[in-house]
Amino acid sequence: MRKGKGGDGKDRLFVKSKIPNLVKYVATGRYYARAKLGGTQVYESLKTFDYEVAELRLAKFMDQMRKRRAKRVKRPKTGTFKELFDDYERRIEVDNDLAESSKKAKRYALKRLKATWPELANVRPSRLSVDAVVQWAKKLKSEGTNFTPPGAKIGRKGNSSSTVNKTIQALTRIMDLAVAKGLAADNIVRQNVKTEKLRAKDSAKIGYIPSKEEFGKILNYFSSSSGGSPFVFGAKIIAYTGCRIEEARKLRWKHVDFDSGMLHIPGRKTDAADRKIPMANQLVKLLMPEFQKVEKICKLDTREVKIMPVSTLNKRLKAACEALGIEYFTNHDIRDYYATTALEAGIPVHTVAAWLGHVDGGALLLKRYAHLRDQHSAEQAKKLNF
C-alpha cells in the first residue's frame, strides 16, 4: 500500500475510471484502488489489468478502509498499559474455554510482568520501544521478581525459561489488545525481528522414569496399603493411556468404546489434546471388570460416571517411593513412562505424539519424552553391527 499527499504530482500518474476510488496507472495500465485515510491519499495495487476483476477487488479494499477508518475514529486519545492490564485480566476470568490451571498461570504471568516492569503501567502502547522491551527481558531473565519464599532469607534470582517465556507471552497478548483497540499501530513484541532474542531457550524438563520393575513395586505397595486399591487403578489408567492427570479426572464411561477398542480422551490443553487412542489389551482388561461392576451398582446412567477413582497420585507416590527407596516420580512422570514404553515398543514417534495429544507431530516428544531408559538403550546398542 502506498501513500501520497495531494498536490505532489502523483495524481497525474493515474487516470480515473467510471467507478469512484478506481484508477489506472498510466505507465503500466494496471488498476489501483485509491482512497483517503486520515487526510492521506492511499494507493493499493489491485494486481490486474482487467477492469471487471479490478472492480471486484476494489470492493474488498474499500471494506478494509472502512474498518481502518472506524478504528481511527474509535481510538481514544489517551490509554496506558494499566487499562490494558485490567482488560486482559477481565478477559482471562470470563474465558470459559480456559481451564482453571491455565487461568492461574496467566494471572501469575501478568503479576510477574507488573512486578518486573512497574513503570510500564503508565506507558502508552504507541510509545513502547523495542529497546525497552529487550532491556526488560534481559532483566527478567537475570533478576526475576526477587520473590522471597516463606522461611527463606534471600529472594530468588532469575527465572526459569518457562517462566520467562510465559511472561513475554503475556506482554505479547496485551500488545495484541492495544493494536485491536487502536492504541498502537502494530505489535512490536510479536513482529519485530529483535524480539526473537527475547525468549529464553527452553530446556526440556526430564523427570525420573521408573523401570517396569519399579512401577510394579509401586503398584504392589499400593495394593498392600490400606485403601490403596483406587491408587493402583489410577496409576494404571495414566500408565496405560498417557493421560495428563486433569484429563484422567474427566474420563467418563461414555468415553470408552469397547466395540471399537477406542478411548476418547477429552483434553483441552492443545488443539490436538481432545483425541481418540486405541486401547491396549492391558487397558481393556483393566476397564472391562470395573465397567461391569459399575453397571450392576449404579442405578443412574453409567455413561456419566467417572472412571478415575482419585484426583491425584502424587502424595501416595512420594510415600511409596520413600518406603521402597526409589527415586520420587509424579503423575506426569507416569505419563512419561507411557510415552517411553510406547517408543521402546517400536511405535513411530508421530503416532505416539498423537496419542499424547501433541500438535507438533513429534517435535516435543523427541525433545522431552524420548530420553529412553538406560537399560533399554544398552540393550539396543548390543544390536549394532559395524
Secondary structure as a PSIPRED ss2 file (coil, helix, strand):
# PSIPRED VFORMAT (PSIPRED V4.0)

   1 M C   1.000  0.000  0.000
   2 R E   0.000  0.000  1.000
   3 K E   0.000  0.000  1.000
   4 G E   0.000  0.000  1.000
   5 K C   1.000  0.000  0.000
   6 G C   1.000  0.000  0.000
   7 G C   1.000  0.000  0.000
   8 D C   1.000  0.000  0.000
   9 G C   1.000  0.000  0.000
  10 K H   0.000  1.000  0.000
  11 D H   0.000  1.000  0.000
  12 R H   0.000  1.000  0.000
  13 L H   0.000  1.000  0.000
  14 F E   0.000  0.000  1.000
  15 V E   0.000  0.000  1.000
  16 K E   0.000  0.000  1.000
  17 S C   1.000  0.000  0.000
  18 K C   1.000  0.000  0.000
  19 I C   1.000  0.000  0.000
  20 P C   1.000  0.000  0.000
  21 N C   1.000  0.000  0.000
  22 L E   0.000  0.000  1.000
  23 V E   0.000  0.000  1.000
  24 K E   0.000  0.000  1.000
  25 Y E   0.000  0.000  1.000
  26 V C   1.000  0.000  0.000
  27 A C   1.000  0.000  0.000
  28 T C   1.000  0.000  0.000
  29 G C   1.000  0.000  0.000
  30 R C   1.000  0.000  0.000
  31 Y E   0.000  0.000  1.000
  32 Y E   0.000  0.000  1.000
  33 A E   0.000  0.000  1.000
  34 R E   0.000  0.000  1.000
  35 A E   0.000  0.000  1.000
  36 K E   0.000  0.000  1.000
  37 L E   0.000  0.000  1.000
  38 G C   1.000  0.000  0.000
  39 G C   1.000  0.000  0.000
  40 T E   0.000  0.000  1.000
  41 Q E   0.000  0.000  1.000
  42 V E   0.000  0.000  1.000
  43 Y E   0.000  0.000  1.000
  44 E E   0.000  0.000  1.000
  45 S E   0.000  0.000  1.000
  46 L C   1.000  0.000  0.000
  47 K C   1.000  0.000  0.000
  48 T C   1.000  0.000  0.000
  49 F C   1.000  0.000  0.000
  50 D C   1.000  0.000  0.000
  51 Y H   0.000  1.000  0.000
  52 E H   0.000  1.000  0.000
  53 V H   0.000  1.000  0.000
  54 A H   0.000  1.000  0.000
  55 E H   0.000  1.000  0.000
  56 L H   0.000  1.000  0.000
  57 R H   0.000  1.000  0.000
  58 L H   0.000  1.000  0.000
  59 A H   0.000  1.000  0.000
  60 K H   0.000  1.000  0.000
  61 F H   0.000  1.000  0.000
  62 M H   0.000  1.000  0.000
  63 D H   0.000  1.000  0.000
  64 Q H   0.000  1.000  0.000
  65 M H   0.000  1.000  0.000
  66 R H   0.000  1.000  0.000
  67 K H   0.000  1.000  0.000
  68 R H   0.000  1.000  0.000
  69 R H   0.000  1.000  0.000
  70 A H   0.000  1.000  0.000
  71 K H   0.000  1.000  0.000
  72 R H   0.000  1.000  0.000
  73 V H   0.000  1.000  0.000
  74 K H   0.000  1.000  0.000
  75 R C   1.000  0.000  0.000
  76 P C   1.000  0.000  0.000
  77 K C   1.000  0.000  0.000
  78 T C   1.000  0.000  0.000
  79 G C   1.000  0.000  0.000
  80 T C   1.000  0.000  0.000
  81 F H   0.000  1.000  0.000
  82 K H   0.000  1.000  0.000
  83 E H   0.000  1.000  0.000
  84 L H   0.000  1.000  0.000
  85 F H   0.000  1.000  0.000
  86 D H   0.000  1.000  0.000
  87 D H   0.000  1.000  0.000
  88 Y H   0.000  1.000  0.000
  89 E H   0.000  1.000  0.000
  90 R H   0.000  1.000  0.000
  91 R H   0.000  1.000  0.000
  92 I H   0.000  1.000  0.000
  93 E H   0.000  1.000  0.000
  94 V H   0.000  1.000  0.000
  95 D C   1.000  0.000  0.000
  96 N C   1.000  0.000  0.000
  97 D C   1.000  0.000  0.000
  98 L C   1.000  0.000  0.000
  99 A C   1.000  0.000  0.000
 100 E H   0.000  1.000  0.000
 101 S H   0.000  1.000  0.000
 102 S H   0.000  1.000  0.000
 103 K H   0.000  1.000  0.000
 104 K H   0.000  1.000  0.000
 105 A H   0.000  1.000  0.000
 106 K H   0.000  1.000  0.000
 107 R H   0.000  1.000  0.000
 108 Y H   0.000  1.000  0.000
 109 A H   0.000  1.000  0.000
 110 L H   0.000  1.000  0.000
 111 K H   0.000  1.000  0.000
 112 R H   0.000  1.000  0.000
 113 L H   0.000  1.000  0.000
 114 K H   0.000  1.000  0.000
 115 A H   0.000  1.000  0.000
 116 T H   0.000  1.000  0.000
 117 W C   1.000  0.000  0.000
 118 P H   0.000  1.000  0.000
 119 E H   0.000  1.000  0.000
 120 L H   0.000  1.000  0.000
 121 A H   0.000  1.000  0.000
 122 N H   0.000  1.000  0.000
 123 V C   1.000  0.000  0.000
 124 R C   1.000  0.000  0.000
 125 P H   0.000  1.000  0.000
 126 S H   0.000  1.000  0.000
 127 R H   0.000  1.000  0.000
 128 L C   1.000  0.000  0.000
 129 S C   1.000  0.000  0.000
 130 V H   0.000  1.000  0.000
 131 D H   0.000  1.000  0.000
 132 A H   0.000  1.000  0.000
 133 V H   0.000  1.000  0.000
 134 V H   0.000  1.000  0.000
 135 Q H   0.000  1.000  0.000
 136 W H   0.000  1.000  0.000
 137 A H   0.000  1.000  0.000
 138 K H   0.000  1.000  0.000
 139 K H   0.000  1.000  0.000
 140 L H   0.000  1.000  0.000
 141 K H   0.000  1.000  0.000
 142 S H   0.000  1.000  0.000
 143 E H   0.000  1.000  0.000
 144 G C   1.000  0.000  0.000
 145 T C   1.000  0.000  0.000
 146 N C   1.000  0.000  0.000
 147 F C   1.000  0.000  0.000
 148 T C   1.000  0.000  0.000
 149 P C   1.000  0.000  0.000
 150 P C   1.000  0.000  0.000
 151 G C   1.000  0.000  0.000
 152 A C   1.000  0.000  0.000
 153 K C   1.000  0.000  0.000
 154 I C   1.000  0.000  0.000
 155 G C   1.000  0.000  0.000
 156 R C   1.000  0.000  0.000
 157 K C   1.000  0.000  0.000
 158 G C   1.000  0.000  0.000
 159 N C   1.000  0.000  0.000
 160 S C   1.000  0.000  0.000
 161 S H   0.000  1.000  0.000
 162 S H   0.000  1.000  0.000
 163 T H   0.000  1.000  0.000
 164 V H   0.000  1.000  0.000
 165 N H   0.000  1.000  0.000
 166 K H   0.000  1.000  0.000
 167 T H   0.000  1.000  0.000
 168 I H   0.000  1.000  0.000
 169 Q H   0.000  1.000  0.000
 170 A H   0.000  1.000  0.000
 171 L H   0.000  1.000  0.000
 172 T H   0.000  1.000  0.000
 173 R H   0.000  1.000  0.000
 174 I H   0.000  1.000  0.000
 175 M H   0.000  1.000  0.000
 176 D H   0.000  1.000  0.000
 177 L H   0.000  1.000  0.000
 178 A H   0.000  1.000  0.000
 179 V H   0.000  1.000  0.000
 180 A H   0.000  1.000  0.000
 181 K C   1.000  0.000  0.000
 182 G C   1.000  0.000  0.000
 183 L C   1.000  0.000  0.000
 184 A C   1.000  0.000  0.000
 185 A C   1.000  0.000  0.000
 186 D C   1.000  0.000  0.000
 187 N C   1.000  0.000  0.000
 188 I H   0.000  1.000  0.000
 189 V H   0.000  1.000  0.000
 190 R H   0.000  1.000  0.000
 191 Q H   0.000  1.000  0.000
 192 N C   1.000  0.000  0.000
 193 V H   0.000  1.000  0.000
 194 K H   0.000  1.000  0.000
 195 T H   0.000  1.000  0.000
 196 E H   0.000  1.000  0.000
 197 K H   0.000  1.000  0.000
 198 L C   1.000  0.000  0.000
 199 R C   1.000  0.000  0.000
 200 A C   1.000  0.000  0.000
 201 K C   1.000  0.000  0.000
 202 D C   1.000  0.000  0.000
 203 S C   1.000  0.000  0.000
 204 A C   1.000  0.000  0.000
 205 K C   1.000  0.000  0.000
 206 I C   1.000  0.000  0.000
 207 G C   1.000  0.000  0.000
 208 Y C   1.000  0.000  0.000
 209 I C   1.000  0.000  0.000
 210 P C   1.000  0.000  0.000
 211 S C   1.000  0.000  0.000
 212 K H   0.000  1.000  0.000
 213 E H   0.000  1.000  0.000
 214 E H   0.000  1.000  0.000
 215 F H   0.000  1.000  0.000
 216 G H   0.000  1.000  0.000
 217 K H   0.000  1.000  0.000
 218 I H   0.000  1.000  0.000
 219 L H   0.000  1.000  0.000
 220 N H   0.000  1.000  0.000
 221 Y H   0.000  1.000  0.000
 222 F H   0.000  1.000  0.000
 223 S H   0.000  1.000  0.000
 224 S H   0.000  1.000  0.000
 225 S C   1.000  0.000  0.000
 226 S C   1.000  0.000  0.000
 227 G C   1.000  0.000  0.000
 228 G C   1.000  0.000  0.000
 229 S H   0.000  1.000  0.000
 230 P H   0.000  1.000  0.000
 231 F H   0.000  1.000  0.000
 232 V H   0.000  1.000  0.000
 233 F H   0.000  1.000  0.000
 234 G H   0.000  1.000  0.000
 235 A H   0.000  1.000  0.000
 236 K H   0.000  1.000  0.000
 237 I H   0.000  1.000  0.000
 238 I H   0.000  1.000  0.000
 239 A H   0.000  1.000  0.000
 240 Y H   0.000  1.000  0.000
 241 T H   0.000  1.000  0.000
 242 G C   1.000  0.000  0.000
 243 C C   1.000  0.000  0.000
 244 R C   1.000  0.000  0.000
 245 I H   0.000  1.000  0.000
 246 E H   0.000  1.000  0.000
 247 E H   0.000  1.000  0.000
 248 A H   0.000  1.000  0.000
 249 R H   0.000  1.000  0.000
 250 K H   0.000  1.000  0.000
 251 L C   1.000  0.000  0.000
 252 R E   0.000  0.000  1.000
 253 W H   0.000  1.000  0.000
 254 K H   0.000  1.000  0.000
 255 H H   0.000  1.000  0.000
 256 V E   0.000  0.000  1.000
 257 D E   0.000  0.000  1.000
 258 F C   1.000  0.000  0.000
 259 D C   1.000  0.000  0.000
 260 S C   1.000  0.000  0.000
 261 G C   1.000  0.000  0.000
 262 M E   0.000  0.000  1.000
 263 L E   0.000  0.000  1.000
 264 H E   0.000  0.000  1.000
 265 I E   0.000  0.000  1.000
 266 P C   1.000  0.000  0.000
 267 G C   1.000  0.000  0.000
 268 R C   1.000  0.000  0.000
 269 K C   1.000  0.000  0.000
 270 T C   1.000  0.000  0.000
 271 D C   1.000  0.000  0.000
 272 A C   1.000  0.000  0.000
 273 A C   1.000  0.000  0.000
 274 D C   1.000  0.000  0.000
 275 R E   0.000  0.000  1.000
 276 K E   0.000  0.000  1.000
 277 I E   0.000  0.000  1.000
 278 P E   0.000  0.000  1.000
 279 M C   1.000  0.000  0.000
 280 A C   1.000  0.000  0.000
 281 N H   0.000  1.000  0.000
 282 Q H   0.000  1.000  0.000
 283 L H   0.000  1.000  0.000
 284 V H   0.000  1.000  0.000
 285 K H   0.000  1.000  0.000
 286 L H   0.000  1.000  0.000
 287 L H   0.000  1.000  0.000
 288 M H   0.000  1.000  0.000
 289 P H   0.000  1.000  0.000
 290 E H   0.000  1.000  0.000
 291 F H   0.000  1.000  0.000
 292 Q H   0.000  1.000  0.000
 293 K H   0.000  1.000  0.000
 294 V H   0.000  1.000  0.000
 295 E H   0.000  1.000  0.000
 296 K H   0.000  1.000  0.000
 297 I H   0.000  1.000  0.000
 298 C C   1.000  0.000  0.000
 299 K C   1.000  0.000  0.000
 300 L C   1.000  0.000  0.000
 301 D C   1.000  0.000  0.000
 302 T H   0.000  1.000  0.000
 303 R H   0.000  1.000  0.000
 304 E H   0.000  1.000  0.000
 305 V C   1.000  0.000  0.000
 306 K E   0.000  0.000  1.000
 307 I C   1.000  0.000  0.000
 308 M C   1.000  0.000  0.000
 309 P C   1.000  0.000  0.000
 310 V C   1.000  0.000  0.000
 311 S C   1.000  0.000  0.000
 312 T C   1.000  0.000  0.000
 313 L C   1.000  0.000  0.000
 314 N H   0.000  1.000  0.000
 315 K H   0.000  1.000  0.000
 316 R H   0.000  1.000  0.000
 317 L H   0.000  1.000  0.000
 318 K H   0.000  1.000  0.000
 319 A H   0.000  1.000  0.000
 320 A H   0.000  1.000  0.000
 321 C H   0.000  1.000  0.000
 322 E H   0.000  1.000  0.000
 323 A H   0.000  1.000  0.000
 324 L H   0.000  1.000  0.000
 325 G C   1.000  0.000  0.000
 326 I C   1.000  0.000  0.000
 327 E C   1.000  0.000  0.000
 328 Y C   1.000  0.000  0.000
 329 F C   1.000  0.000  0.000
 330 T C   1.000  0.000  0.000
 331 N H   0.000  1.000  0.000
 332 H H   0.000  1.000  0.000
 333 D H   0.000  1.000  0.000
 334 I H   0.000  1.000  0.000
 335 R H   0.000  1.000  0.000
 336 D H   0.000  1.000  0.000
 337 Y H   0.000  1.000  0.000
 338 Y H   0.000  1.000  0.000
 339 A H   0.000  1.000  0.000
 340 T H   0.000  1.000  0.000
 341 T H   0.000  1.000  0.000
 342 A H   0.000  1.000  0.000
 343 L H   0.000  1.000  0.000
 344 E H   0.000  1.000  0.000
 345 A C   1.000  0.000  0.000
 346 G C   1.000  0.000  0.000
 347 I C   1.000  0.000  0.000
 348 P C   1.000  0.000  0.000
 349 V H   0.000  1.000  0.000
 350 H H   0.000  1.000  0.000
 351 T H   0.000  1.000  0.000
 352 V H   0.000  1.000  0.000
 353 A H   0.000  1.000  0.000
 354 A H   0.000  1.000  0.000
 355 W H   0.000  1.000  0.000
 356 L H   0.000  1.000  0.000
 357 G C   1.000  0.000  0.000
 358 H C   1.000  0.000  0.000
 359 V C   1.000  0.000  0.000
 360 D C   1.000  0.000  0.000
 361 G C   1.000  0.000  0.000
 362 G C   1.000  0.000  0.000
 363 A H   0.000  1.000  0.000
 364 L H   0.000  1.000  0.000
 365 L H   0.000  1.000  0.000
 366 L H   0.000  1.000  0.000
 367 K H   0.000  1.000  0.000
 368 R H   0.000  1.000  0.000
 369 Y H   0.000  1.000  0.000
 370 A C   1.000  0.000  0.000
 371 H C   1.000  0.000  0.000
 372 L C   1.000  0.000  0.000
 373 R C   1.000  0.000  0.000
 374 D H   0.000  1.000  0.000
 375 Q H   0.000  1.000  0.000
 376 H H   0.000  1.000  0.000
 377 S H   0.000  1.000  0.000
 378 A H   0.000  1.000  0.000
 379 E H   0.000  1.000  0.000
 380 Q H   0.000  1.000  0.000
 381 A H   0.000  1.000  0.000
 382 K C   1.000  0.000  0.000
 383 K C   1.000  0.000  0.000
 384 L C   1.000  0.000  0.000
 385 N C   1.000  0.000  0.000
 386 F C   1.000  0.000  0.000
